Amino acid sequence: MTGARGAQGLQGVKGDTGPQGATGSTGATGATGPGGATGSQGPTGPAGPTGTAGATGATGATGVAGADGATGPAGPTGATGADGATGATGPIGPAQYAEFFAQMPSDNAPTVAPGSAVAFPKDGPQNGAIVRSGASSFVLPDIGTYRVAFTVPVTEAGQLELTLNSAALPYTVYGRATGTTQIAGEALVTTTTVNSQIAVVNPAGESTALTITPLAGGTQPAVASVIIEQLR
């Protein structure tokens, strides 16, 4: 039979620490714990460099036209442009013609001196603006070419010519060497200014004053006449 347990003896002196034992193997990973609460937002960092521009996108559809705006104020008048080219000459209008005449005796002075014009104070048939500017001068209204024909019975041998704006036209001198026929002439006259004036003249420098023959060849007053017709 076991005897009674004896009293505990005094604790012995602690011995020296023994050398560290070898590291044991790693235990299995424990389960992931719950996520912690989100921390407060930190300060904004400095801006990064600008990135490369992206490719241009496709053009969008044209939008609906907006309403017309109010008309603005008129601008200042522009400078006058250069003259355009002269147009082609238009067609000739209705024919212009006129006849003027004198009856002798009485419609002319007793003689027409050299440098003086024969008077044709009476109006014959007319159409247009060929008119008289006096008893012995007649207006050619337009720039153009005119046919001028005259017949004058004179007693003496002599000459007659046309003057244009008081200037003699040498190619229109007509005459006779005897006193038995009329002096008759016909010429084309071209004007360069409007309202030129033409006359039948005893040429300046002649020595003979001309008598417009009264009652030439009979008992009736003889006629001296000038006919003017515009050709173009």
C-alpha positions in Angstrom: 0.0 0.0 0.0 1.2 3.5 -1.0 2.1 5.7 1.8 1.1 9.3 2.2 2.5 11.9 0.0 5.3 13.8 1.5 5.6 17.6 1.7 6.9 19.5 -1.4 10.5 20.2 -1.5 12.1 23.5 -2.1 12.3 24.8 -5.7 15.6 24.1 -7.2 17.9 26.7 -8.7 16.9 27.7 -12.3 19.2 26.1 -14.7 20.8 27.9 -17.8 18.7 28.6 -20.8 19.2 25.9 -23.3 19.8 26.6 -27.0 16.9 27.9 -29.2 15.1 25.1 -30.9 14.6 24.8 -34.6 11.8 27.0 -36.2 8.7 25.1 -36.6 6.9 24.9 -40.0 4.6 27.8 -41.1 1.1 27.2 -40.1 -1.9 27.5 -42.6 -3.0 31.0 -43.7 -5.8 32.3 -41.7 -9.1 33.6 -43.2 -9.1 37.2 -44.6 -10.3 39.6 -42.1 -13.0 42.2 -42.9 -11.9 45.4 -44.9 -11.1 48.4 -42.9 -13.1 51.7 -43.3 -12.2 54.0 -46.4 -9.8 56.6 -45.4 -10.3 60.4 -46.0 -9.3 61.7 -49.6 -5.8 62.9 -49.8 -4.8 66.2 -51.4 -5.0 66.6 -55.3 -1.6 66.0 -56.9 -0.1 68.3 -59.5 -1.6 68.3 -63.1 0.0 65.8 -65.4 1.3 66.8 -68.8 -1.3 67.3 -71.6 -2.0 64.1 -73.6 -1.7 63.8 -77.3 -4.7 65.1 -79.2 -7.1 62.4 -80.3 -8.2 61.9 -83.9 -10.8 64.3 -85.4 -14.2 62.9 -85.1 -16.6 62.6 -88.1 -18.4 65.8 -89.2 -21.8 66.0 -87.7 -25.0 66.5 -89.7 -25.8 70.1 -91.0 -28.1 71.8 -88.6 -31.3 73.6 -89.6 -30.7 77.1 -91.0 -31.4 79.8 -88.5 -33.9 82.6 -89.2 -32.8 85.6 -91.3 -31.3 88.3 -89.3 -32.5 91.9 -89.5 -31.3 93.9 -92.6 -28.3 95.9 -91.7 -27.9 99.6 -92.6 -27.0 100.5 -96.2 -23.2 100.8 -96.8 -21.7 103.9 -98.4 -22.0 104.3 -102.2 -19.1 102.7 -104.0 -16.9 104.5 -106.4 -18.1 104.9 -110.0 -16.8 102.2 -112.2 -14.9 102.8 -115.5 -17.0 103.5 -118.6 -17.9 100.4 -120.5 -17.0 99.8 -124.1 -19.0 101.8 -126.7 -21.9 99.8 -128.1 -22.4 99.1 -131.7 -24.1 101.8 -133.7 -27.8 101.4 -133.7 -30.0 101.3 -136.8 -30.7 104.6 -138.6 -34.1 106.1 -137.5 -36.7 107.4 -139.9 -35.3 109.3 -142.8 -34.6 113.0 -142.2 -34.9 115.4 -145.2 -35.9 118.9 -146.0 -36.2 121.2 -149.0 -35.8 125.0 -148.8 -36.3 127.4 -151.7 -36.4 130.9 -153.0 -38.6 132.5 -155.7 -37.2 135.4 -157.8 -37.8 138.2 -157.9 -37.8 139.4 -154.3 -36.5 136.4 -152.2 -32.8 137.4 -152.6 -30.9 140.7 -152.7 -30.4 142.2 -156.2 -26.9 140.5 -156.2 -25.2 138.0 -154.0 -21.7 139.3 -153.3 -18.6 137.1 -153.1 -18.4 135.5 -149.7 -22.2 135.8 -149.2 -24.8 133.0 -149.1 -27.8 132.5 -151.3 -31.1 132.9 -149.4 -33.7 130.1 -149.5 -36.3 131.7 -147.2 -39.3 129.4 -148.0 -39.8 125.9 -146.6 -40.6 122.9 -148.8 -41.4 119.3 -147.7 -39.6 118.3 -144.5 -39.3 115.3 -142.1 -37.1 115.2 -139.0 -34.9 117.9 -137.5 -33.2 119.4 -140.5 -34.3 123.0 -140.1 -33.3 126.5 -140.9 -31.2 128.8 -138.7 -31.9 131.7 -140.9 -32.8 132.5 -144.5 -29.5 131.1 -145.9 -28.2 128.7 -143.3 -29.5 125.2 -142.3 -29.0 122.9 -139.4 -27.7 119.3 -139.8 -28.8 118.0 -136.4 -26.9 114.7 -136.1 -23.3 113.6 -136.6 -23.5 111.7 -139.9 -23.4 112.0 -143.7 -25.8 114.1 -145.7 -26.6 114.5 -149.4 -26.9 118.2 -150.3 -28.1 119.2 -153.8 -28.7 122.8 -154.9 -29.9 124.5 -158.1 -29.6 128.3 -158.5 -30.5 130.3 -161.7 -28.0 133.1 -162.1 -27.5 135.7 -164.8 -23.7 135.9 -164.8 -21.0 133.3 -165.3 -19.8 132.3 -161.8 -19.5 129.6 -159.1 -21.3 128.4 -156.0 -20.0 126.2 -153.2 -21.1 124.7 -149.9 -19.8 125.9 -146.5 -19.9 123.8 -143.3 -19.9 125.8 -140.2 -18.6 128.7 -142.3 -15.7 126.7 -143.7 -15.6 126.3 -147.5 -15.7 122.7 -148.8 -13.5 122.8 -151.9 -14.9 119.6 -153.4 -18.4 121.2 -153.6 -17.5 124.1 -156.0 -19.7 124.1 -159.1 -19.8 126.8 -161.8 -20.5 127.7 -165.3 -18.6 129.7 -167.9 -21.7 131.2 -169.7 -24.9 132.8 -168.6 -27.3 130.4 -170.1 -27.9 127.6 -167.5 -28.4 127.2 -163.8 -25.6 126.4 -161.5 -26.4 123.0 -160.0 -24.4 120.9 -157.6 -24.7 117.8 -155.5 -22.3 116.5 -152.8 -22.0 114.3 -149.7 -21.2 116.2 -146.5 -20.1 114.4 -143.3 -20.4 116.2 -140.0 -18.4 115.7 -136.8 -20.5 117.8 -134.4 -24.2 118.0 -133.8 -26.2 120.9 -135.1 -23.6 121.8 -137.8 -24.7 124.5 -140.2 -24.5 124.4 -144.0 -25.0 127.2 -146.7 -24.7 127.7 -150.4 -22.2 130.5 -151.0 -20.7 132.7 -153.8 -17.1 131.8 -153.0 -15.0 134.4 -151.2 -12.3 135.8 -153.5 -14.5 135.8 -156.6 -14.8 139.0 -158.6 -18.4 138.7 -159.7 -21.5 139.4 -157.6 -24.2 137.0 -158.8 -27.8 138.0 -159.8 -30.3 135.3 -158.9 -32.2 135.5 -162.2 -35.8 136.8 -161.9 -38.4 135.2 -164.1 -35.8 133.0 -165.7 -37.0 131.6 -169.1 -40.6 132.8 -168.8 -43.2 134.9 -166.9 -43.3 132.9 -163.6 -41.0 133.5 -160.6 -38.0 131.1 -161.0 -37.1 128.9 -158.1 -33.7 128.4 -156.5 -33.7 125.4 -154.1 -31.5 123.3 -151.8 -32.4 119.7 -150.8 -30.8 118.1 -147.7 -31.1 114.4 -146.9 -29.4 112.4 -144.1 -28.0 109.1 -145.4 -26.6 107.7 -142.1 
